[in-house]
Amino acid sequence: MDESPEVAYEEEVEVLTAKEHQIILHNDDVNTFDHVIRCLVRICDQTPEQAEQCAYIVHYHGKCVVKTGAYEDLKPRCLLLLEEGLSAELV
């Protein structure tokens, strides 16, 4: 049985209002690859392999999305990255 148009509309509205935010890490000339990788593993819950790939993307492309999710989850993570001396922003 197909969903009524009202139920489908409500589901679509819920999806649209649950926008995910992103932490974007920017390149700098200060931090080492090892420091960036350790921070991404510890703060963003990445595997060492993911963190290494992100570090190379940041190095060669200038920036990389390192974590997506709810604003409430990402804000403290972004602040920790900044405290570690990394260039990060929450969008």
N, CA, C and O atoms as a CHARMM CRD file, in Angstrom:
* protein
*
  364
    1    1 MET  N      0.83700  -1.17700   0.00000 PROA 1      0.00000
    2    1 MET  CA     0.00000   0.00000   0.00000 PROA 1      0.00000
    3    1 MET  C      0.88500   1.24500   0.00000 PROA 1      0.00000
    4    1 MET  O      1.84500   1.30600   0.76800 PROA 1      0.00000
    5    2 ASP  N      0.59300   2.22900  -0.83100 PROA 2      0.00000
    6    2 ASP  CA     1.36800   3.46800  -0.93200 PROA 2      0.00000
    7    2 ASP  C      1.06500   4.37600   0.25200 PROA 2      0.00000
    8    2 ASP  O     -0.01800   4.33600   0.83500 PROA 2      0.00000
    9    3 GLU  N      2.06200   5.20000   0.58900 PROA 3      0.00000
   10    3 GLU  CA     1.87100   6.17200   1.65600 PROA 3      0.00000
   11    3 GLU  C      0.94700   7.28000   1.18100 PROA 3      0.00000
   12    3 GLU  O      0.90100   7.60100  -0.00600 PROA 3      0.00000
   13    4 SER  N      0.22200   7.85400   2.10700 PROA 4      0.00000
   14    4 SER  CA    -0.61500   8.99000   1.74200 PROA 4      0.00000
   15    4 SER  C      0.29300  10.17700   1.43800 PROA 4      0.00000
   16    4 SER  O      1.42000  10.22400   1.93100 PROA 4      0.00000
   17    5 PRO  N     -0.17000  11.13300   0.63900 PROA 5      0.00000
   18    5 PRO  CA     0.64800  12.30800   0.31100 PROA 5      0.00000
   19    5 PRO  C      1.05400  13.09500   1.56100 PROA 5      0.00000
   20    5 PRO  O      2.12900  13.69400   1.59100 PROA 5      0.00000
   21    6 GLU  N      0.20200  13.09900   2.58900 PROA 6      0.00000
   22    6 GLU  CA     0.51600  13.84300   3.80700 PROA 6      0.00000
   23    6 GLU  C      1.72000  13.24800   4.52600 PROA 6      0.00000
   24    6 GLU  O      2.58300  13.98800   4.99700 PROA 6      0.00000
   25    7 VAL  N      1.79300  11.90800   4.61800 PROA 7      0.00000
   26    7 VAL  CA     2.90300  11.24300   5.29200 PROA 7      0.00000
   27    7 VAL  C      4.18800  11.46200   4.51200 PROA 7      0.00000
   28    7 VAL  O      5.22500  11.75500   5.10600 PROA 7      0.00000
   29    8 ALA  N      4.14000  11.32700   3.20300 PROA 8      0.00000
   30    8 ALA  CA     5.32600  11.53800   2.37900 PROA 8      0.00000
   31    8 ALA  C      5.82700  12.96900   2.52000 PROA 8      0.00000
   32    8 ALA  O      7.03400  13.19700   2.58900 PROA 8      0.00000
   33    9 TYR  N      4.91500  13.93200   2.56400 PROA 9      0.00000
   34    9 TYR  CA     5.29200  15.33800   2.71300 PROA 9      0.00000
   35    9 TYR  C      5.96200  15.57400   4.05800 PROA 9      0.00000
   36    9 TYR  O      6.96800  16.28000   4.12700 PROA 9      0.00000
   37   10 GLU  N      5.42300  14.99800   5.13100 PROA 10     0.00000
   38   10 GLU  CA     6.00700  15.16500   6.45900 PROA 10     0.00000
   39   10 GLU  C      7.41300  14.58500   6.51200 PROA 10     0.00000
   40   10 GLU  O      8.30000  15.18800   7.11500 PROA 10     0.00000
   41   11 GLU  N      7.63400  13.43100   5.89600 PROA 11     0.00000
   42   11 GLU  CA     8.96100  12.83100   5.86900 PROA 11     0.00000
   43   11 GLU  C      9.93200  13.71100   5.10500 PROA 11     0.00000
   44   11 GLU  O     11.08100  13.86700   5.51900 PROA 11     0.00000
   45   12 GLU  N      9.49000  14.29000   3.99700 PROA 12     0.00000
   46   12 GLU  CA    10.35300  15.16300   3.20700 PROA 12     0.00000
   47   12 GLU  C     10.74000  16.40900   4.00500 PROA 12     0.00000
   48   12 GLU  O     11.89100  16.84200   3.94600 PROA 12     0.00000
   49   13 VAL  N      9.81600  16.97700   4.73200 PROA 13     0.00000
   50   13 VAL  CA    10.09800  18.15200   5.54900 PROA 13     0.00000
   51   13 VAL  C     11.10500  17.80800   6.64100 PROA 13     0.00000
   52   13 VAL  O     12.01800  18.59300   6.89900 PROA 13     0.00000
   53   14 GLU  N     10.95900  16.65600   7.28600 PROA 14     0.00000
   54   14 GLU  CA    11.89700  16.24400   8.32100 PROA 14     0.00000
   55   14 GLU  C     13.30400  16.11100   7.76000 PROA 14     0.00000
   56   14 GLU  O     14.26300  16.53000   8.40800 PROA 14     0.00000
   57   15 VAL  N     13.44600  15.54400   6.58300 PROA 15     0.00000
   58   15 VAL  CA    14.75800  15.37900   5.96600 PROA 15     0.00000
   59   15 VAL  C     15.36100  16.74500   5.65200 PROA 15     0.00000
   60   15 VAL  O     16.55000  16.95900   5.89000 PROA 15     0.00000
   61   16 LEU  N     14.58000  17.65400   5.13400 PROA 16     0.00000
   62   16 LEU  CA    15.08700  18.97100   4.77300 PROA 16     0.00000
   63   16 LEU  C     15.48700  19.79100   5.98800 PROA 16     0.00000
   64   16 LEU  O     16.41500  20.59400   5.89500 PROA 16     0.00000
   65   17 THR  N     14.82500  19.61900   7.11600 PROA 17     0.00000
   66   17 THR  CA    15.15100  20.40700   8.29500 PROA 17     0.00000
   67   17 THR  C     16.31700  19.81200   9.08500 PROA 17     0.00000
   68   17 THR  O     16.88400  20.49800   9.93500 PROA 17     0.00000
   69   18 ALA  N     16.68100  18.58300   8.83400 PROA 18     0.00000
   70   18 ALA  CA    17.78000  17.93600   9.54000 PROA 18     0.00000
   71   18 ALA  C     19.07900  18.11200   8.75800 PROA 18     0.00000
   72   18 ALA  O     19.75200  17.13400   8.43200 PROA 18     0.00000
   73   19 LYS  N     19.42700  19.35900   8.45900 PROA 19     0.00000
   74   19 LYS  CA    20.62800  19.66000   7.68100 PROA 19     0.00000
   75   19 LYS  C     21.87400  19.24500   8.45400 PROA 19     0.00000
   76   19 LYS  O     21.99900  19.51600   9.64800 PROA 19     0.00000
   77   20 GLU  N     22.77600  18.59500   7.76800 PROA 20     0.00000
   78   20 GLU  CA    24.04100  18.24400   8.38700 PROA 20     0.00000
   79   20 GLU  C     25.02000  19.39200   8.23200 PROA 20     0.00000
   80   20 GLU  O     25.02500  20.09600   7.22200 PROA 20     0.00000
   81   21 HSD  N     25.83100  19.56400   9.23400 PROA 21     0.00000
   82   21 HSD  CA    26.88900  20.56900   9.21200 PROA 21     0.00000
   83   21 HSD  C     28.21300  19.86300   8.94000 PROA 21     0.00000
   84   21 HSD  O     28.29000  18.63500   8.97100 PROA 21     0.00000
   85   22 GLN  N     29.25300  20.65200   8.67400 PROA 22     0.00000
   86   22 GLN  CA    30.55800  20.08900   8.32700 PROA 22     0.00000
   87   22 GLN  C     31.65900  20.83000   9.06800 PROA 22     0.00000
   88   22 GLN  O     31.58700  22.03900   9.28400 PROA 22     0.00000
   89   23 ILE  N     32.68000  20.07100   9.45200 PROA 23     0.00000
   90   23 ILE  CA    33.93400  20.68000   9.88700 PROA 23     0.00000
   91   23 ILE  C     34.86900  20.61900   8.68700 PROA 23     0.00000
   92   23 ILE  O     35.13300  19.55000   8.13600 PROA 23     0.00000
   93   24 ILE  N     35.35800  21.77600   8.30000 PROA 24     0.00000
   94   24 ILE  CA    36.30800  21.86200   7.18900 PROA 24     0.00000
   95   24 ILE  C     37.66900  22.21100   7.76800 PROA 24     0.00000
   96   24 ILE  O     37.81700  23.19200   8.49700 PROA 24     0.00000
   97   25 LEU  N     38.65300  21.39600   7.43500 PROA 25     0.00000
   98   25 LEU  CA    40.03000  21.62800   7.86500 PROA 25     0.00000
   99   25 LEU  C     40.77300  22.30900   6.72900 PROA 25     0.00000
  100   25 LEU  O     40.69800  21.87500   5.57900 PROA 25     0.00000
  101   26 HSD  N     41.49400  23.38400   7.05600 PROA 26     0.00000
  102   26 HSD  CA    42.23900  24.15200   6.05500 PROA 26     0.00000
  103   26 HSD  C     43.72900  23.91300   6.21200 PROA 26     0.00000
  104   26 HSD  O     44.21300  23.61100   7.30300 PROA 26     0.00000
  105   27 ASN  N     44.44100  24.05200   5.12000 PROA 27     0.00000
  106   27 ASN  CA    45.89000  23.87200   5.10600 PROA 27     0.00000
  107   27 ASN  C     46.57700  25.01800   5.83800 PROA 27     0.00000
  108   27 ASN  O     46.09700  26.15200   5.83700 PROA 27     0.00000
  109   28 ASP  N     47.69600  24.70700   6.45700 PROA 28     0.00000
  110   28 ASP  CA    48.55600  25.73500   7.04700 PROA 28     0.00000
  111   28 ASP  C     50.00400  25.28300   6.88800 PROA 28     0.00000
  112   28 ASP  O     50.27400  24.14500   6.50600 PROA 28     0.00000
  113   29 ASP  N     50.90900  26.17000   7.18000 PROA 29     0.00000
  114   29 ASP  CA    52.33200  25.84100   7.05700 PROA 29     0.00000
  115   29 ASP  C     52.96500  25.56600   8.41500 PROA 29     0.00000
  116   29 ASP  O     54.18900  25.58800   8.54800 PROA 29     0.00000
  117   30 VAL  N     52.14000  25.30700   9.41800 PROA 30     0.00000
  118   30 VAL  CA    52.63800  25.17200  10.78700 PROA 30     0.00000
  119   30 VAL  C     52.61100  23.73300  11.27900 PROA 30     0.00000
  120   30 VAL  O     53.60500  23.23900  11.81200 PROA 30     0.00000
  121   31 ASN  N     51.48300  23.05900  11.10500 PROA 31     0.00000
  122   31 ASN  CA    51.29400  21.73800  11.70800 PROA 31     0.00000
  123   31 ASN  C     51.87000  20.61500  10.85100 PROA 31     0.00000
  124   31 ASN  O     51.82200  20.65500   9.62100 PROA 31     0.00000
  125   32 THR  N     52.41300  19.61500  11.53700 PROA 32     0.00000
  126   32 THR  CA    52.96500  18.45400  10.83800 PROA 32     0.00000
  127   32 THR  C     51.84700  17.48800  10.46800 PROA 32     0.00000
  128   32 THR  O     50.75300  17.53300  11.03100 PROA 32     0.00000
  129   33 PHE  N     52.14200  16.62400   9.52300 PROA 33     0.00000
  130   33 PHE  CA    51.17700  15.58100   9.14700 PROA 33     0.00000
  131   33 PHE  C     50.82500  14.72500  10.35600 PROA 33     0.00000
  132   33 PHE  O     49.65800  14.39900  10.57400 PROA 33     0.00000
  133   34 ASP  N     51.83100  14.36400  11.13600 PROA 34     0.00000
  134   34 ASP  CA    51.58700  13.50800  12.29900 PROA 34     0.00000
  135   34 ASP  C     50.63900  14.16700  13.29300 PROA 34     0.00000
  136   34 ASP  O     49.74700  13.50800  13.82700 PROA 34     0.00000
  137   35 HSD  N     50.82300  15.45800  13.54600 PROA 35     0.00000
  138   35 HSD  CA    49.94600  16.16600  14.48000 PROA 35     0.00000
  139   35 HSD  C     48.51500  16.20700  13.94700 PROA 35     0.00000
  140   35 HSD  O     47.56800  15.95100  14.69100 PROA 35     0.00000
  141   36 VAL  N     48.35500  16.52400  12.67100 PROA 36     0.00000
  142   36 VAL  CA    47.02100  16.58000  12.06200 PROA 36     0.00000
  143   36 VAL  C     46.34900  15.21300  12.14800 PROA 36     0.00000
  144   36 VAL  O     45.18100  15.11400  12.52400 PROA 36     0.00000
  145   37 ILE  N     47.07800  14.17300  11.80500 PROA 37     0.00000
  146   37 ILE  CA    46.52300  12.81400  11.82900 PROA 37     0.00000
  147   37 ILE  C     46.10100  12.42900  13.24200 PROA 37     0.00000
  148   37 ILE  O     45.00500  11.90300  13.43900 PROA 37     0.00000
  149   38 ARG  N     46.95900  12.68600  14.22500 PROA 38     0.00000
  150   38 ARG  CA    46.61200  12.35900  15.62400 PROA 38     0.00000
  151   38 ARG  C     45.34900  13.10000  16.06000 PROA 38     0.00000
  152   38 ARG  O     44.48400  12.52100  16.71800 PROA 38     0.00000
  153   39 CYS  N     45.24200  14.37400  15.69500 PROA 39     0.00000
  154   39 CYS  CA    44.06300  15.16000  16.07800 PROA 39     0.00000
  155   39 CYS  C     42.79700  14.62400  15.42000 PROA 39     0.00000
  156   39 CYS  O     41.75800  14.52300  16.07100 PROA 39     0.00000
  157   40 LEU  N     42.87200  14.28200  14.14700 PROA 40     0.00000
  158   40 LEU  CA    41.69400  13.77000  13.44300 PROA 40     0.00000
  159   40 LEU  C     41.23900  12.42700  14.01300 PROA 40     0.00000
  160   40 LEU  O     40.04100  12.16000  14.10800 PROA 40     0.00000
  161   41 VAL  N     42.19100  11.59400  14.38600 PROA 41     0.00000
  162   41 VAL  CA    41.84000  10.29900  14.99400 PROA 41     0.00000
  163   41 VAL  C     41.17600  10.52000  16.35100 PROA 41     0.00000
  164   41 VAL  O     40.13300   9.93300  16.63800 PROA 41     0.00000
  165   42 ARG  N     41.77500  11.35800  17.17500 PROA 42     0.00000
  166   42 ARG  CA    41.28800  11.56600  18.54200 PROA 42     0.00000
  167   42 ARG  C     40.00700  12.39500  18.60000 PROA 42     0.00000
  168   42 ARG  O     39.08200  12.06600  19.34300 PROA 42     0.00000
  169   43 ILE  N     39.95600  13.46200  17.82000 PROA 43     0.00000
  170   43 ILE  CA    38.85600  14.40900  17.94900 PROA 43     0.00000
  171   43 ILE  C     37.69000  14.08700  17.01600 PROA 43     0.00000
  172   43 ILE  O     36.52700  14.24700  17.38800 PROA 43     0.00000
  173   44 CYS  N     38.00400  13.63300  15.80800 PROA 44     0.00000
  174   44 CYS  CA    36.95100  13.39600  14.80900 PROA 44     0.00000
  175   44 CYS  C     36.59900  11.92800  14.64300 PROA 44     0.00000
  176   44 CYS  O     35.80900  11.57500  13.76700 PROA 44     0.00000
  177   45 ASP  N     37.17500  11.07000  15.47100 PROA 45     0.00000
  178   45 ASP  CA    36.88600   9.62600  15.43100 PROA 45     0.00000
  179   45 ASP  C     37.18800   8.99100  14.08200 PROA 45     0.00000
  180   45 ASP  O     36.48500   8.07600  13.65100 PROA 45     0.00000
  181   46 GLN  N     38.23000   9.47400  13.41500 PROA 46     0.00000
  182   46 GLN  CA    38.62800   8.86800  12.14600 PROA 46     0.00000
  183   46 GLN  C     39.59400   7.72300  12.40700 PROA 46     0.00000
  184   46 GLN  O     40.25600   7.67800  13.44400 PROA 46     0.00000
  185   47 THR  N     39.66600   6.79800  11.45600 PROA 47     0.00000
  186   47 THR  CA    40.70500   5.76700  11.52500 PROA 47     0.00000
  187   47 THR  C     42.01700   6.43500  11.11400 PROA 47     0.00000
  188   47 THR  O     41.99600   7.48700  10.47500 PROA 47     0.00000
  189   48 PRO  N     43.14800   5.84500  11.46900 PROA 48     0.00000
  190   48 PRO  CA    44.42200   6.42000  11.02500 PROA 48     0.00000
  191   48 PRO  C     44.50400   6.56000   9.49700 PROA 48     0.00000
  192   48 PRO  O     45.08500   7.52000   8.99100 PROA 48     0.00000
  193   49 GLU  N     43.93000   5.61400   8.77600 PROA 49     0.00000
  194   49 GLU  CA    43.95500   5.67200   7.31300 PROA 49     0.00000
  195   49 GLU  C     43.11800   6.84600   6.80100 PROA 49     0.00000
  196   49 GLU  O     43.54900   7.57100   5.90500 PROA 49     0.00000
  197   50 GLN  N     41.92000   7.03400   7.36900 PROA 50     0.00000
  198   50 GLN  CA    41.08100   8.16700   6.97100 PROA 50     0.00000
  199   50 GLN  C     41.78100   9.48900   7.28000 PROA 50     0.00000
  200   50 GLN  O     41.79000  10.40400   6.45800 PROA 50     0.00000
  201   51 ALA  N     42.35800   9.57500   8.45700 PROA 51     0.00000
  202   51 ALA  CA    43.03300  10.80300   8.87400 PROA 51     0.00000
  203   51 ALA  C     44.21200  11.12600   7.96200 PROA 51     0.00000
  204   51 ALA  O     44.43400  12.28700   7.61700 PROA 51     0.00000
  205   52 GLU  N     44.96100  10.10900   7.57300 PROA 52     0.00000
  206   52 GLU  CA    46.09100  10.33000   6.66300 PROA 52     0.00000
  207   52 GLU  C     45.59600  10.82400   5.30500 PROA 52     0.00000
  208   52 GLU  O     46.17400  11.74600   4.73000 PROA 52     0.00000
  209   53 GLN  N     44.53100  10.21500   4.79600 PROA 53     0.00000
  210   53 GLN  CA    43.97300  10.66400   3.51500 PROA 53     0.00000
  211   53 GLN  C     43.49400  12.11000   3.60200 PROA 53     0.00000
  212   53 GLN  O     43.73700  12.89600   2.68600 PROA 53     0.00000
  213   54 CYS  N     42.81900  12.46900   4.68900 PROA 54     0.00000
  214   54 CYS  CA    42.36000  13.84900   4.86800 PROA 54     0.00000
  215   54 CYS  C     43.54700  14.80700   4.93300 PROA 54     0.00000
  216   54 CYS  O     43.50000  15.89000   4.35000 PROA 54     0.00000
  217   55 ALA  N     44.60300  14.41900   5.63000 PROA 55     0.00000
  218   55 ALA  CA    45.78800  15.27300   5.73000 PROA 55     0.00000
  219   55 ALA  C     46.38800  15.54500   4.35100 PROA 55     0.00000
  220   55 ALA  O     46.80000  16.66800   4.06100 PROA 55     0.00000
  221   56 TYR  N     46.43600  14.52200   3.50700 PROA 56     0.00000
  222   56 TYR  CA    46.96700  14.71900   2.15100 PROA 56     0.00000
  223   56 TYR  C     46.02700  15.57200   1.30200 PROA 56     0.00000
  224   56 TYR  O     46.48900  16.40100   0.51800 PROA 56     0.00000
  225   57 ILE  N     44.72300  15.38200   1.44700 PROA 57     0.00000
  226   57 ILE  CA    43.76900  16.20800   0.70000 PROA 57     0.00000
  227   57 ILE  C     43.92200  17.67200   1.10500 PROA 57     0.00000
  228   57 ILE  O     43.94600  18.55800   0.25000 PROA 57     0.00000
  229   58 VAL  N     44.02600  17.92100   2.40600 PROA 58     0.00000
  230   58 VAL  CA    44.21800  19.29300   2.89000 PROA 58     0.00000
  231   58 VAL  C     45.51500  19.86900   2.32700 PROA 58     0.00000
  232   58 VAL  O     45.54800  21.01600   1.88200 PROA 58     0.00000
  233   59 HSD  N     46.57200  19.07600   2.34800 PROA 59     0.00000
  234   59 HSD  CA    47.87400  19.54800   1.86800 PROA 59     0.00000
  235   59 HSD  C     47.84200  19.91100   0.38700 PROA 59     0.00000
  236   59 HSD  O     48.36700  20.95200  -0.01000 PROA 59     0.00000
  237   60 TYR  N     47.23400  19.06800  -0.41900 PROA 60     0.00000
  238   60 TYR  CA    47.26700  19.27300  -1.87100 PROA 60     0.00000
  239   60 TYR  C     46.11100  20.11200  -2.41400 PROA 60     0.00000
  240   60 TYR  O     46.24400  20.72400  -3.47400 PROA 60     0.00000
  241   61 HSD  N     44.98900  20.15200  -1.71200 PROA 61     0.00000
  242   61 HSD  CA    43.82200  20.88300  -2.21600 PROA 61     0.00000
  243   61 HSD  C     43.43700  22.08100  -1.35200 PROA 61     0.00000
  244   61 HSD  O     42.53700  22.83800  -1.71500 PROA 61     0.00000
  245   62 GLY  N     44.10100  22.26100  -0.22400 PROA 62     0.00000
  246   62 GLY  CA    43.86800  23.42700   0.60100 PROA 62     0.00000
  247   62 GLY  C     42.82800  23.25800   1.68600 PROA 62     0.00000
  248   62 GLY  O     42.83900  23.99500   2.67300 PROA 62     0.00000
  249   63 LYS  N     41.92500  22.29700   1.52200 PROA 63     0.00000
  250   63 LYS  CA    40.90200  22.06100   2.54700 PROA 63     0.00000
  251   63 LYS  C     40.26100  20.70100   2.32400 PROA 63     0.00000
  252   63 LYS  O     40.38400  20.09100   1.26300 PROA 63     0.00000
  253   64 CYS  N     39.56000  20.24400   3.38300 PROA 64     0.00000
  254   64 CYS  CA    38.88300  18.94700   3.32200 PROA 64     0.00000
  255   64 CYS  C     37.81000  18.89500   4.40200 PROA 64     0.00000
  256   64 CYS  O     38.02600  19.36100   5.52100 PROA 64     0.00000
  257   65 VAL  N     36.66100  18.33300   4.06800 PROA 65     0.00000
  258   65 VAL  CA    35.63100  18.07600   5.07100 PROA 65     0.00000
  259   65 VAL  C     36.09500  16.87300   5.88600 PROA 65     0.00000
  260   65 VAL  O     36.30600  15.79000   5.34100 PROA 65     0.00000
  261   66 VAL  N     36.25300  17.07100   7.19800 PROA 66     0.00000
  262   66 VAL  CA    36.77700  15.99600   8.04000 PROA 66     0.00000
  263   66 VAL  C     35.72400  15.35400   8.93700 PROA 66     0.00000
  264   66 VAL  O     35.96200  14.29300   9.51400 PROA 66     0.00000
  265   67 LYS  N     34.54700  16.00000   9.05900 PROA 67     0.00000
  266   67 LYS  CA    33.48200  15.42300   9.88300 PROA 67     0.00000
  267   67 LYS  C     32.16700  16.10400   9.51600 PROA 67     0.00000
  268   67 LYS  O     32.12000  17.32000   9.33500 PROA 67     0.00000
  269   68 THR  N     31.10400  15.31800   9.40600 PROA 68     0.00000
  270   68 THR  CA    29.77300  15.85800   9.16800 PROA 68     0.00000
  271   68 THR  C     28.84600  15.37500  10.27100 PROA 68     0.00000
  272   68 THR  O     29.07400  14.33000  10.88100 PROA 68     0.00000
  273   69 GLY  N     27.79800  16.15000  10.51900 PROA 69     0.00000
  274   69 GLY  CA    26.83900  15.73900  11.53500 PROA 69     0.00000
  275   69 GLY  C     26.07000  16.91300  12.08000 PROA 69     0.00000
  276   69 GLY  O     25.99800  17.97700  11.46400 PROA 69     0.00000
  277   70 ALA  N     25.49600  16.70200  13.24500 PROA 70     0.00000
  278   70 ALA  CA    24.69000  17.72900  13.90200 PROA 70     0.00000
  279   70 ALA  C     25.60200  18.81200  14.47300 PROA 70     0.00000
  280   70 ALA  O     26.71300  18.53700  14.92500 PROA 70     0.00000
  281   71 TYR  N     25.11300  20.03000  14.44200 PROA 71     0.00000
  282   71 TYR  CA    25.86900  21.17700  14.94100 PROA 71     0.00000
  283   71 TYR  C     26.31500  20.95100  16.39100 PROA 71     0.00000
  284   71 TYR  O     27.45000  21.26300  16.75200 PROA 71     0.00000
  285   72 GLU  N     25.42200  20.41300  17.20600 PROA 72     0.00000
  286   72 GLU  CA    25.70600  20.21100  18.62600 PROA 72     0.00000
  287   72 GLU  C     26.87600  19.24700  18.84400 PROA 72     0.00000
  288   72 GLU  O     27.62500  19.38400  19.81100 PROA 72     0.00000
  289   73 ASP  N     27.02900  18.28100  17.94900 PROA 73     0.00000
  290   73 ASP  CA    28.14000  17.33000  18.03900 PROA 73     0.00000
  291   73 ASP  C     29.42900  17.94200  17.50000 PROA 73     0.00000
  292   73 ASP  O     30.50700  17.70800  18.04700 PROA 73     0.00000
  293   74 LEU  N     29.31900  18.72100  16.43200 PROA 74     0.00000
  294   74 LEU  CA    30.51100  19.22000  15.75100 PROA 74     0.00000
  295   74 LEU  C     31.14900  20.43300  16.41600 PROA 74     0.00000
  296   74 LEU  O     32.36400  20.61100  16.33500 PROA 74     0.00000
  297   75 LYS  N     30.35100  21.26600  17.06900 PROA 75     0.00000
  298   75 LYS  CA    30.90000  22.49600  17.65300 PROA 75     0.00000
  299   75 LYS  C     32.03600  22.21200  18.63700 PROA 75     0.00000
  300   75 LYS  O     33.10000  22.81800  18.50600 PROA 75     0.00000
  301   76 PRO  N     31.85900  21.31000  19.62400 PROA 76     0.00000
  302   76 PRO  CA    32.97900  21.05500  20.54200 PROA 76     0.00000
  303   76 PRO  C     34.17200  20.40400  19.84300 PROA 76     0.00000
  304   76 PRO  O     35.31700  20.63200  20.23300 PROA 76     0.00000
  305   77 ARG  N     33.91800  19.60600  18.82800 PROA 77     0.00000
  306   77 ARG  CA    35.02500  18.98100  18.09000 PROA 77     0.00000
  307   77 ARG  C     35.83300  20.05400  17.34500 PROA 77     0.00000
  308   77 ARG  O     37.06300  20.03000  17.34600 PROA 77     0.00000
  309   78 CYS  N     35.12800  20.98500  16.71600 PROA 78     0.00000
  310   78 CYS  CA    35.80500  22.05300  15.98300 PROA 78     0.00000
  311   78 CYS  C     36.63400  22.91000  16.94200 PROA 78     0.00000
  312   78 CYS  O     37.76200  23.29100  16.62500 PROA 78     0.00000
  313   79 LEU  N     36.07200  23.21000  18.10900 PROA 79     0.00000
  314   79 LEU  CA    36.80800  23.99100  19.10000 PROA 79     0.00000
  315   79 LEU  C     38.07400  23.27000  19.55700 PROA 79     0.00000
  316   79 LEU  O     39.11000  23.90200  19.76400 PROA 79     0.00000
  317   80 LEU  N     37.99000  21.95500  19.71300 PROA 80     0.00000
  318   80 LEU  CA    39.18600  21.18000  20.09100 PROA 80     0.00000
  319   80 LEU  C     40.24600  21.22400  18.99800 PROA 80     0.00000
  320   80 LEU  O     41.43600  21.33600  19.29000 PROA 80     0.00000
  321   81 LEU  N     39.81800  21.13600  17.73700 PROA 81     0.00000
  322   81 LEU  CA    40.78400  21.23200  16.63500 PROA 81     0.00000
  323   81 LEU  C     41.47400  22.59000  16.64900 PROA 81     0.00000
  324   81 LEU  O     42.68300  22.68200  16.43900 PROA 81     0.00000
  325   82 LEU  N     40.70000  23.64200  16.89900 PROA 82     0.00000
  326   82 LEU  CA    41.27900  24.98900  16.97200 PROA 82     0.00000
  327   82 LEU  C     42.24900  25.10500  18.14500 PROA 82     0.00000
  328   82 LEU  O     43.30400  25.72700  18.01800 PROA 82     0.00000
  329   83 GLU  N     41.89900  24.51000  19.28400 PROA 83     0.00000
  330   83 GLU  CA    42.78800  24.53300  20.45000 PROA 83     0.00000
  331   83 GLU  C     44.10300  23.81900  20.16200 PROA 83     0.00000
  332   83 GLU  O     45.13900  24.15800  20.73500 PROA 83     0.00000
  333   84 GLU  N     44.05900  22.83700  19.27800 PROA 84     0.00000
  334   84 GLU  CA    45.27000  22.09700  18.88800 PROA 84     0.00000
  335   84 GLU  C     46.09600  22.85500  17.84700 PROA 84     0.00000
  336   84 GLU  O     47.14600  22.38200  17.41100 PROA 84     0.00000
  337   85 GLY  N     45.61100  24.03700  17.45200 PROA 85     0.00000
  338   85 GLY  CA    46.36700  24.85700  16.51100 PROA 85     0.00000
  339   85 GLY  C     46.03100  24.60700  15.05100 PROA 85     0.00000
  340   85 GLY  O     46.70000  25.13500  14.16300 PROA 85     0.00000
  341   86 LEU  N     44.99100  23.80200  14.78900 PROA 86     0.00000
  342   86 LEU  CA    44.61100  23.53100  13.41400 PROA 86     0.00000
  343   86 LEU  C     43.67300  24.62900  12.91800 PROA 86     0.00000
  344   86 LEU  O     43.00700  25.29200  13.71300 PROA 86     0.00000
  345   87 SER  N     43.62600  24.81600  11.61000 PROA 87     0.00000
  346   87 SER  CA    42.72900  25.80000  11.00000 PROA 87     0.00000
  347   87 SER  C     41.46400  25.07800  10.56700 PROA 87     0.00000
  348   87 SER  O     41.45000  24.39100   9.54600 PROA 87     0.00000
  349   88 ALA  N     40.40600  25.23700  11.34500 PROA 88     0.00000
  350   88 ALA  CA    39.16000  24.53600  11.07900 PROA 88     0.00000
  351   88 ALA  C     38.00000  25.49900  11.18400 PROA 88     0.00000
  352   88 ALA  O     38.06400  26.49500  11.90400 PROA 88     0.00000
  353   89 GLU  N     36.93200  25.19100  10.45400 PROA 89     0.00000
  354   89 GLU  CA    35.71000  25.97100  10.54500 PROA 89     0.00000
  355   89 GLU  C     34.51100  25.04700  10.52200 PROA 89     0.00000
  356   89 GLU  O     34.56900  23.94700   9.97100 PROA 89     0.00000
  357   90 LEU  N     33.43000  25.49900  11.12100 PROA 90     0.00000
  358   90 LEU  CA    32.18200  24.74500  11.16500 PROA 90     0.00000
  359   90 LEU  C     31.16900  25.46000  10.27300 PROA 90     0.00000
  360   90 LEU  O     30.84200  26.62700  10.48900 PROA 90     0.00000
  361   91 VAL  N     30.68800  24.74100   9.27600 PROA 91     0.00000
  362   91 VAL  CA    29.69600  25.32300   8.35400 PROA 91     0.00000
  363   91 VAL  C     28.45900  24.45800   8.30100 PROA 91     0.00000
  364   91 VAL  O     27.51200  24.77800   7.58200 PROA 91     0.00000
